[in-house]
Amino acid sequence: MSTHRPVALVTGASSGIGKATALALVEAGFDVVGTSRDASHVTPLGGVTFFDLDVTSDKSVTSVVDQVVERFGRIDVLVNNAGMGLMGAAEENSVAQAQVVFDVNVFGVMRVVKAVLPHMRARGRGRIINLSSVVGFLPSPYMAIYSASKHAIEGYSESLDHEIREHGVRALLVQPAYTSTGFEANSPRPDTPLEVYADQRHAFDRMMETAIKDGDDPAVVAKVIVAAATDPKPKLRYTAGPTAGRAATLRRLAPAGIFDKQIRKLNQLAG
C-alpha cells in the first residue's frame, strides 16, 4: 500500500508526548505510525497504526522501518520521542544505569535515524525531529545522566542537520520543559544510593513531582512538533511551552554568576 498523504513515524507513541503528537499529526493530515515496546497493550488511537519497536535493538528498528516503507511507501517525518529518565546524584548512579539510559535516549535515536535516513535521502526530502529537553542546554542536578543524554542529542542533531541539509532532509530539535506525564514516577532511582545525598535527593524528588504535576499539557509539546514537521522554513531548535522559552532566554542572556545562582535556587540547593 502507498499513500499520497505525508507519513510520520512517532516512537514511544503509547502515552504522554508521543501519544499527543501522534494524534496531532493525524489532525494535521498525516498518516501516522506509532511505536511501543508492546503495541498489544496500547489503547487504539484513531488514525494511528501501531508497531512493536525496541529502540535498543538494531533488528527491531530495521524491521519496523522496512515494514512502514513497504506498507506506506514513504516516511516524511520521523519523531524520535521514545526515551527514559533517571533520578539521583551522579555518584549514586552506576555506569550500568547510565548505559541503559544512553542506549535508549541516544543510541536508540541513532539507530532509528540510520534506518530512516536512506529512505529520506532517496526521495530528497524529510524531517527528523528529535525530542530534547531544557536539560539539553541547562544543568540538571540529581538528573546528571539524563541531562547528559539530552546534551548528546543536541550535539548529534545539530551536527547531523549540517550533513543532511544538502540532501533535502532536516534534523530538528524540540525542547520541552516540565510536562504533565508520568516521567518522574516512571524514572528509575539510583542503584547505589548514598546517605550523604539523601536529604537533597528527596527535596529534588518533591520538587520534580510538583513541577511535573503542574507542567505543560503534552498537547502543548505536540503542537510545537507539528510546527517543526510542517514549517516551510524550519528552525533548528523549537522550545515548547512558556517555561522552556524563559529557560532558553535565561541561558542565552544571563551572566554566568546569576545563571548559576538561579539554577541552585530552582533546584533548592544549599550554598
WOJO-V667333 format. One record per run of one state. SS is the DSSP state (H for helix, E for strand, C for the rest). FROM is the first residue (numbers start at 1). TO is the last residue. Records with the same first field share a line. If there is no record, write none. Layout:
SS: FROM-TO ; FROM-TO
This chain:
C: 1-6 ; 11-15 ; 28-30 ; 37-38 ; 42-47 ; 53-57 ; 73-76 ; 81-85 ; 87-87 ; 89-89 ; 93-94 ; 106-106 ; 124-125 ; 132-133 ; 137-142 ; 168-168 ; 177-178 ; 180-182 ; 187-187 ; 189-194 ; 214-215 ; 217-217 ; 231-236 ; 241-241 ; 254-255 ; 267-271
E: 7-10 ; 31-36 ; 48-52 ; 77-80 ; 86-86 ; 88-88 ; 126-131 ; 143-143 ; 169-176 ; 179-179 ; 188-188 ; 216-216 ; 237-240
H: 16-27 ; 39-41 ; 58-72 ; 90-92 ; 95-105 ; 107-123 ; 134-136 ; 144-167 ; 183-186 ; 195-213 ; 218-230 ; 242-253 ; 256-266
